[in-house]
Amino acid sequence: MQVPTAFVETLSKLTIGTSGWGDELLLGALMTVSLAVASVLVGLLIGGKLAILKIQPNPVLRSVANGLTLLFRGTPEFLVILIVFFSLDLVLNALFSALQIPLTVSTPKFWAGALGLGLIFGVYASEVFKGAYWAVPRGLIEASRALGLSQWQTIRRVHLPLMWRYALPGLTNLWLVLLKDTSLVAVIAFDELLRTAKVAGETEREPFIFFLAAAVLYLVMTWVSNRVKDRLERRVAIVGLN
């Protein structure tokens, strides 16, 4: 059975090398993963700080943290990325001007996207951390104190390890969502996977085949993430505690 020439020509556009877009798509996938990792690091810092504020006895601190969470939950993620991207230049240049520093900066698209996605990840992660904090049985904390552990030793040896186990499933699910949300950064012209597929499709006038190739790469990244997620969850599974 002879393969249609048009089909072969279409597939040849996905090859690696000067005649195809395969290497550009793989580079776009690498940029997607890199952006997701950077966003998670930013988000974990933000989420951890917000979670600490949310469990404080001070109602003012709790209100501030809950208000920030409501703000970002109620704002479209697409809009958050745009606001962060355009506001960073304004804030930094205004600061340099106020300090009389003769410098004008343009925020790198990668870090603008990482900060925007990190803010989104962080507000959701803060709820995961807060839930994990309250999920640790009070009896274990009281028992550790009864054994003579100090407050810091109790936090480091008992509370934090158990919190991590409770928080891990929620955090890994947020990672899977974030991995796909990186496609939103295409709006600021960062060359992640989706934008690369779009440019290739417009250039070759074959949008379907390139978007399909991007979908396959997203699926591969999600599959790998799921495998890692399952291994991590099995590794930290709580024996005898549900």
Residue frames relative to the residue before (quaternion, step in Angstrom):
aa qw qx qy qz dx dy dz
M 1.0000 0.0000 0.0000 0.0000 0.00 0.00 0.00
Q 0.3060 -0.7791 0.5233 0.1600 3.56 -0.66 1.09
V 0.3909 -0.7155 0.5341 0.2237 3.54 -0.90 0.98
P 0.5192 -0.6544 0.4414 0.3278 3.62 -0.81 0.93
T 0.5462 -0.6462 0.4310 0.3136 3.55 -0.98 0.91
A 0.6356 0.5453 -0.3305 0.4352 3.58 0.99 -0.83
F 0.6428 0.5211 -0.3182 0.4625 3.57 1.04 -0.80
V 0.6466 0.5143 -0.3105 0.4701 3.58 0.99 -0.85
E 0.6562 0.5117 -0.3106 0.4594 3.57 0.95 -0.85
T 0.6357 0.5281 -0.3239 0.4605 3.56 1.05 -0.78
L 0.6823 0.4802 -0.2883 0.4700 3.58 0.89 -0.93
S 0.6034 0.5787 -0.3610 0.4132 3.59 1.08 -0.65
K 0.6042 0.5687 -0.3543 0.4313 3.56 1.20 -0.44
L 0.6613 0.4845 -0.3015 0.4868 3.59 1.29 -0.21
T 0.4779 0.6816 -0.4395 0.3374 3.58 1.25 0.02
I 0.4974 -0.6350 0.5042 0.3085 3.53 -1.32 0.38
G 0.5881 0.5454 -0.4201 0.4244 3.54 -0.83 0.99
T 0.7461 -0.4160 0.2830 0.4361 3.52 -1.32 -0.09
S 0.7014 0.4792 -0.2760 0.4496 3.59 1.10 -0.56
G 0.7713 0.3019 -0.1667 0.5350 3.59 1.24 -0.23
W 0.4948 -0.6659 0.4901 0.2676 3.51 -1.38 0.20
G 0.3428 0.7848 -0.4703 0.2132 3.57 1.24 0.17
D 0.6806 0.4854 -0.2979 0.4609 3.58 0.92 -0.88
E 0.6302 0.5236 -0.3349 0.4653 3.60 1.09 -0.70
L 0.6516 0.5054 -0.3177 0.4681 3.58 1.01 -0.77
L 0.6518 0.4997 -0.3181 0.4736 3.59 1.00 -0.77
L 0.6302 0.5117 -0.3302 0.4816 3.58 1.06 -0.73
G 0.6284 0.5285 -0.3273 0.4676 3.57 1.06 -0.74
A 0.6379 0.5108 -0.3211 0.4786 3.57 1.05 -0.76
L 0.6306 0.5225 -0.3277 0.4712 3.59 1.05 -0.75
M 0.6420 0.5114 -0.3146 0.4768 3.59 1.02 -0.82
T 0.6187 0.5467 -0.3347 0.4542 3.58 1.07 -0.75
V 0.6809 0.4731 -0.2869 0.4799 3.58 0.86 -0.95
S 0.6464 0.5219 -0.3212 0.4545 3.60 0.95 -0.86
L 0.6566 0.5064 -0.3011 0.4710 3.56 0.97 -0.87
A 0.6490 0.5166 -0.3158 0.4607 3.58 0.99 -0.83
V 0.6537 0.5100 -0.3167 0.4608 3.59 0.95 -0.86
A 0.6611 0.4979 -0.3061 0.4705 3.59 0.91 -0.91
S 0.6480 0.5198 -0.3150 0.4590 3.59 1.00 -0.80
V 0.6357 0.5227 -0.3289 0.4631 3.59 1.02 -0.76
L 0.6446 0.5186 -0.3270 0.4568 3.60 0.94 -0.84
V 0.6533 0.4870 -0.3026 0.4945 3.57 0.98 -0.87
G 0.6855 0.5125 -0.2825 0.4331 3.57 0.91 -0.97
L 0.6338 0.5275 -0.3379 0.4537 3.59 1.01 -0.71
L 0.6358 0.5147 -0.3275 0.4729 3.57 1.03 -0.74
I 0.6777 0.4794 -0.2852 0.4792 3.56 0.90 -0.95
G 0.6759 0.5049 -0.2964 0.4477 3.57 0.89 -0.93
G 0.6417 0.5264 -0.3253 0.4531 3.56 1.02 -0.77
K 0.6602 0.4993 -0.3054 0.4707 3.58 0.96 -0.88
L 0.6650 0.4949 -0.3110 0.4649 3.59 0.91 -0.87
A 0.6411 0.5268 -0.3322 0.4485 3.59 0.98 -0.82
I 0.6264 0.5304 -0.3397 0.4592 3.60 1.01 -0.77
L 0.6593 0.4977 -0.3077 0.4721 3.57 0.99 -0.81
K 0.6716 0.5278 -0.3032 0.4225 3.58 1.00 -0.79
I 0.7224 0.4016 -0.2584 0.5001 3.60 1.12 -0.45
Q 0.4414 0.6923 -0.4593 0.3390 3.58 1.28 0.17
P 0.5032 -0.6419 0.4773 0.3269 3.62 -1.09 0.60
N 0.5732 0.5961 -0.3781 0.4160 3.59 1.21 -0.44
P 0.3794 -0.7612 0.4730 0.2298 3.64 -0.50 1.11
V 0.5987 0.5682 -0.3677 0.4283 3.60 1.12 -0.60
L 0.6667 0.4924 -0.2965 0.4745 3.59 0.92 -0.92
R 0.6443 0.5126 -0.3228 0.4669 3.57 0.99 -0.81
S 0.6544 0.5202 -0.3125 0.4510 3.58 0.97 -0.83
V 0.6319 0.5262 -0.3324 0.4620 3.58 1.00 -0.81
A 0.6817 0.4873 -0.2882 0.4634 3.59 0.86 -0.97
N 0.6765 0.4813 -0.2956 0.4726 3.58 0.92 -0.87
G 0.6289 0.5370 -0.3338 0.4525 3.58 1.10 -0.68
L 0.6456 0.5066 -0.3135 0.4778 3.58 1.01 -0.82
T 0.6336 0.5279 -0.3256 0.4624 3.56 1.02 -0.80
L 0.6599 0.5019 -0.3027 0.4702 3.57 0.93 -0.89
L 0.6267 0.5579 -0.3325 0.4306 3.58 1.00 -0.84
F 0.7491 0.3977 -0.2287 0.4780 3.56 0.76 -1.02
R 0.6062 0.5360 -0.3615 0.4632 3.58 1.13 -0.50
G 0.7306 0.4410 -0.2332 0.4662 3.55 1.06 -0.74
T 0.6444 0.4897 -0.3196 0.4928 3.58 1.29 -0.02
P 0.5067 -0.6508 0.4582 0.3313 3.62 -0.81 0.88
E 0.5534 -0.6371 0.4245 0.3281 3.57 -0.94 0.87
F 0.5852 0.5814 -0.3457 0.4472 3.55 1.11 -0.76
L 0.6929 0.4776 -0.2656 0.4703 3.56 0.94 -0.95
V 0.6036 0.5589 -0.3565 0.4429 3.60 1.03 -0.73
I 0.6628 0.5066 -0.3059 0.4588 3.59 0.91 -0.91
L 0.6539 0.5075 -0.3137 0.4653 3.59 0.96 -0.83
I 0.6625 0.5058 -0.3106 0.4569 3.59 0.89 -0.92
V 0.6588 0.5010 -0.3140 0.4652 3.59 0.90 -0.89
F 0.6616 0.5307 -0.3112 0.4288 3.58 0.87 -0.93
F 0.7545 0.3911 -0.2201 0.4788 3.58 0.80 -0.98
S 0.6677 0.5149 -0.3179 0.4336 3.59 1.08 -0.60
L 0.5844 0.6031 -0.3845 0.3832 3.60 1.04 -0.64
D 0.6541 0.5041 -0.3150 0.4678 3.59 0.92 -0.87
L 0.6599 0.5175 -0.3107 0.4475 3.58 0.91 -0.92
V 0.6890 0.4869 -0.2857 0.4545 3.58 0.85 -0.99
L 0.6929 0.4823 -0.2909 0.4502 3.58 0.81 -0.98
N 0.6881 0.4724 -0.2916 0.4673 3.60 0.90 -0.87
A 0.6198 0.5199 -0.3409 0.4788 3.59 1.11 -0.65
L 0.6372 0.5242 -0.3221 0.4641 3.58 1.04 -0.76
F 0.6605 0.4965 -0.3056 0.4730 3.58 0.92 -0.89
S 0.6427 0.5204 -0.3204 0.4620 3.56 1.05 -0.78
A 0.6572 0.5090 -0.3096 0.4618 3.59 0.98 -0.84
L 0.7101 0.4243 -0.2465 0.5050 3.57 1.10 -0.71
Q 0.4055 -0.7415 0.4365 0.3085 3.56 1.40 0.07
I 0.3678 0.6939 -0.5154 0.3429 3.51 0.96 0.96
P 0.3233 -0.7805 0.5002 0.1900 3.63 -0.52 1.12
L 0.4443 0.6741 -0.4550 0.3757 3.52 0.51 1.23
T 0.0881 -0.7688 0.6321 0.0395 3.55 -1.00 0.89
V 0.1153 -0.8195 0.5606 0.0287 3.56 -0.71 1.06
S 0.1774 -0.7268 0.6506 0.1304 3.49 -1.34 0.44
T 0.4150 -0.7476 0.4612 0.2371 3.55 -0.49 1.21
P 0.4673 -0.6620 0.4982 0.3086 3.63 -0.84 0.88
K 0.5411 -0.6513 0.4267 0.3177 3.56 -0.92 0.91
F 0.6019 0.5738 -0.3619 0.4213 3.58 1.04 -0.74
W 0.7413 0.4154 -0.2406 0.4691 3.58 0.77 -1.01
A 0.5813 0.5428 -0.3807 0.4717 3.59 1.13 -0.48
G 0.6668 0.4868 -0.2943 0.4815 3.57 0.98 -0.84
A 0.6516 0.5165 -0.3194 0.4545 3.58 0.98 -0.85
L 0.6570 0.4992 -0.3137 0.4698 3.59 1.00 -0.78
G 0.6556 0.5126 -0.3161 0.4556 3.58 0.94 -0.87
L 0.6980 0.4412 -0.2677 0.4965 3.58 0.85 -0.94
G 0.6197 0.5510 -0.3412 0.4427 3.58 1.10 -0.68
L 0.6191 0.5298 -0.3358 0.4724 3.58 1.05 -0.72
I 0.6601 0.5010 -0.3020 0.4713 3.56 0.95 -0.89
F 0.6621 0.4957 -0.2979 0.4766 3.57 0.91 -0.94
G 0.6660 0.5523 -0.3035 0.3991 3.55 0.93 -0.93
V 0.6725 0.4935 -0.3227 0.4473 3.60 0.88 -0.84
Y 0.6650 0.4696 -0.3077 0.4926 3.58 1.06 -0.67
A 0.6341 0.5279 -0.3313 0.4577 3.58 1.03 -0.76
S 0.6007 0.5717 -0.3693 0.4195 3.61 1.06 -0.65
E 0.6407 0.5063 -0.3232 0.4782 3.58 1.07 -0.69
V 0.6197 0.5293 -0.3345 0.4732 3.57 1.09 -0.72
F 0.6651 0.4969 -0.3004 0.4696 3.58 0.92 -0.91
K 0.6528 0.5132 -0.3233 0.4538 3.57 0.92 -0.87
G 0.6605 0.4992 -0.3077 0.4689 3.58 0.95 -0.85
A 0.6541 0.5094 -0.3135 0.4630 3.57 1.02 -0.80
Y 0.6131 0.5525 -0.3480 0.4447 3.58 1.06 -0.73
W 0.7343 0.4091 -0.2409 0.4852 3.58 0.83 -0.95
A 0.5940 0.5871 -0.3677 0.4090 3.60 1.22 -0.33
V 0.5525 0.5983 -0.4081 0.4126 3.61 1.17 -0.43
P 0.4732 -0.6973 0.4535 0.2903 3.62 -0.66 1.05
R 0.4849 -0.6818 0.4685 0.2840 3.56 -0.83 1.00
G 0.5903 0.6033 -0.3618 0.3958 3.57 1.13 -0.67
L 0.6408 0.5203 -0.3279 0.4596 3.59 1.06 -0.73
I 0.6390 0.5174 -0.3268 0.4660 3.56 1.02 -0.75
E 0.6682 0.4929 -0.2990 0.4702 3.55 0.93 -0.91
A 0.6423 0.5226 -0.3283 0.4545 3.58 1.02 -0.76
S 0.6544 0.5100 -0.3209 0.4569 3.59 0.96 -0.81
R 0.6475 0.4969 -0.3215 0.4802 3.58 1.04 -0.71
A 0.6364 0.5312 -0.3252 0.4550 3.56 1.08 -0.74
L 0.6525 0.5092 -0.3070 0.4698 3.58 1.17 -0.56
G 0.6204 -0.5897 0.3282 0.3995 3.56 1.26 0.00
L 0.4457 0.6763 -0.4764 0.3423 3.60 1.21 0.18
S 0.4615 -0.6601 0.5138 0.2954 3.54 -1.06 0.75
Q 0.6948 -0.4581 0.3338 0.4428 3.57 -1.29 0.16
W 0.6686 0.4920 -0.3027 0.4683 3.58 0.95 -0.86
Q 0.6497 0.5022 -0.3227 0.4707 3.60 0.97 -0.78
T 0.6260 0.5319 -0.3343 0.4620 3.58 1.03 -0.73
I 0.6600 0.4999 -0.3067 0.4696 3.57 0.95 -0.88
R 0.7268 0.4665 -0.2524 0.4364 3.57 0.83 -1.03
R 0.7839 0.3646 -0.1780 0.4699 3.59 0.90 -0.90
V 0.7754 0.3182 -0.1657 0.5196 3.58 1.13 -0.54
H 0.7601 0.4248 -0.2434 0.4273 3.54 0.54 -1.19
L 0.7107 0.4694 -0.2808 0.4423 3.60 0.72 -1.02
P 0.6583 0.4916 -0.3481 0.4515 3.68 0.83 -0.75
L 0.6744 0.4747 -0.3003 0.4793 3.59 0.98 -0.80
M 0.6021 0.5507 -0.3524 0.4583 3.59 1.06 -0.70
W 0.6431 0.5375 -0.3168 0.4439 3.56 0.95 -0.93
R 0.6597 0.5106 -0.3077 0.4576 3.57 0.97 -0.85
Y 0.6789 0.4727 -0.2930 0.4793 3.57 0.97 -0.78
A 0.7075 0.4853 -0.2639 0.4409 3.59 1.01 -0.83
L 0.5483 0.6789 -0.3884 0.2960 3.58 1.08 -0.69
P 0.6698 0.4886 -0.3460 0.4392 3.69 0.74 -0.82
G 0.6676 0.4964 -0.3064 0.4626 3.58 0.95 -0.82
L 0.6662 0.5080 -0.3047 0.4531 3.58 0.96 -0.83
T 0.6653 0.4919 -0.3176 0.4632 3.58 0.97 -0.79
N 0.6156 0.5202 -0.3492 0.4780 3.60 1.10 -0.59
L 0.6314 0.5133 -0.3312 0.4777 3.59 1.05 -0.74
W 0.6029 0.5531 -0.3538 0.4532 3.60 1.08 -0.67
L 0.6604 0.5081 -0.3143 0.4549 3.58 0.90 -0.87
V 0.6391 0.5023 -0.3198 0.4868 3.58 1.05 -0.74
L 0.6597 0.5214 -0.3032 0.4482 3.57 0.93 -0.92
L 0.6081 0.5770 -0.3552 0.4137 3.58 0.98 -0.82
K 0.7084 0.4185 -0.2550 0.5079 3.58 1.01 -0.77
D 0.6257 0.5516 -0.3410 0.4335 3.59 1.10 -0.61
T 0.4957 0.6470 -0.4401 0.3767 3.61 1.18 -0.24
S 0.5550 0.6144 -0.3925 0.4005 3.59 1.17 -0.44
L 0.5742 0.6016 -0.3770 0.4077 3.60 1.19 -0.47
V 0.6020 0.5832 -0.3577 0.4118 3.59 1.16 -0.55
A 0.4542 0.6704 -0.4520 0.3742 3.58 1.25 -0.09
V 0.5755 0.6174 -0.3717 0.3867 3.59 1.18 -0.55
I 0.7199 0.3684 -0.2469 0.5339 3.62 1.16 -0.47
A 0.5513 -0.6719 0.3537 0.3455 3.56 1.28 0.54
F 0.3582 0.6862 -0.5436 0.3245 3.57 0.98 0.81
D 0.4104 -0.7618 0.4550 0.2102 3.56 -0.75 1.06
E 0.1422 0.7530 -0.6220 0.1609 3.54 0.32 1.26
L 0.8013 -0.3502 0.1859 0.4481 3.58 -1.29 -0.05
L 0.7001 0.4816 -0.3006 0.4331 3.60 0.74 -0.97
R 0.6612 0.4914 -0.3205 0.4676 3.59 0.90 -0.83
T 0.6266 0.5325 -0.3398 0.4566 3.59 0.99 -0.78
A 0.6547 0.5026 -0.3088 0.4726 3.58 0.98 -0.86
K 0.6400 0.5302 -0.3205 0.4545 3.58 1.02 -0.78
V 0.6622 0.4976 -0.3007 0.4727 3.57 0.93 -0.94
A 0.6593 0.5069 -0.3072 0.4627 3.57 0.93 -0.89
G 0.6617 0.5162 -0.3049 0.4503 3.58 0.94 -0.87
E 0.6696 0.4832 -0.2980 0.4789 3.57 1.00 -0.80
T 0.6505 0.5255 -0.3162 0.4480 3.57 1.02 -0.79
E 0.7700 0.3513 -0.1728 0.5039 3.56 0.89 -0.98
R 0.3481 -0.7533 0.4745 0.2937 3.58 1.33 -0.19
E 0.5717 0.5229 -0.3962 0.4926 3.52 1.07 0.92
P 0.0204 -0.8576 0.5131 0.0278 3.62 0.67 1.01
F 0.6278 0.5717 -0.3555 0.3907 3.59 0.95 -0.82
I 0.7024 0.4847 -0.2911 0.4324 3.58 0.75 -1.02
F 0.6862 0.4723 -0.2946 0.4683 3.60 1.01 -0.74
F 0.6388 0.4877 -0.3367 0.4907 3.60 1.03 -0.64
L 0.6160 0.5289 -0.3430 0.4724 3.58 1.10 -0.63
A 0.6400 0.5119 -0.3192 0.4760 3.58 1.00 -0.81
A 0.6354 0.5148 -0.3273 0.4735 3.60 1.02 -0.78
A 0.6358 0.5310 -0.3300 0.4527 3.58 0.99 -0.81
V 0.6376 0.5208 -0.3226 0.4671 3.58 1.01 -0.80
L 0.6658 0.4944 -0.3070 0.4670 3.59 0.94 -0.84
Y 0.6200 0.5166 -0.3419 0.4816 3.61 1.04 -0.71
L 0.6426 0.5274 -0.3165 0.4569 3.56 0.99 -0.84
V 0.6422 0.5143 -0.3202 0.4697 3.59 0.99 -0.82
M 0.6649 0.4992 -0.3080 0.4626 3.58 0.91 -0.90
T 0.6532 0.5046 -0.3101 0.4718 3.56 1.02 -0.79
W 0.6349 0.5287 -0.3273 0.4585 3.58 1.00 -0.80
V 0.6559 0.4937 -0.3098 0.4796 3.58 0.91 -0.91
S 0.6485 0.5184 -0.3174 0.4583 3.59 0.95 -0.86
N 0.6422 0.5232 -0.3212 0.4590 3.58 1.00 -0.79
R 0.6438 0.5147 -0.3267 0.4625 3.57 0.98 -0.80
V 0.6547 0.4931 -0.3076 0.4832 3.58 0.95 -0.86
K 0.6259 0.5490 -0.3222 0.4506 3.56 1.01 -0.87
D 0.6750 0.4944 -0.2987 0.4591 3.59 0.86 -0.93
R 0.6602 0.5073 -0.3119 0.4578 3.58 0.96 -0.83
L 0.6521 0.5100 -0.3162 0.4634 3.57 0.98 -0.83
E 0.6737 0.4984 -0.3031 0.4538 3.57 0.92 -0.89
R 0.6407 0.4998 -0.3318 0.4792 3.58 1.04 -0.69
R 0.6586 0.5391 -0.3135 0.4211 3.54 1.00 -0.81
V 0.7781 0.3065 -0.1654 0.5227 3.57 1.02 -0.76
A 0.2882 0.7817 -0.5108 0.2122 3.58 1.23 0.33
I 0.3877 -0.7182 0.5351 0.2182 3.55 -1.00 0.86
V 0.2816 -0.7695 0.5553 0.1425 3.53 -0.61 1.16
G 0.8455 0.1457 -0.1280 0.4975 3.55 -0.72 1.09
L 0.7059 0.3737 -0.2676 0.5389 3.59 1.30 -0.02
N 0.0414 -0.7891 0.6129 0.0064 3.57 -0.90 0.88
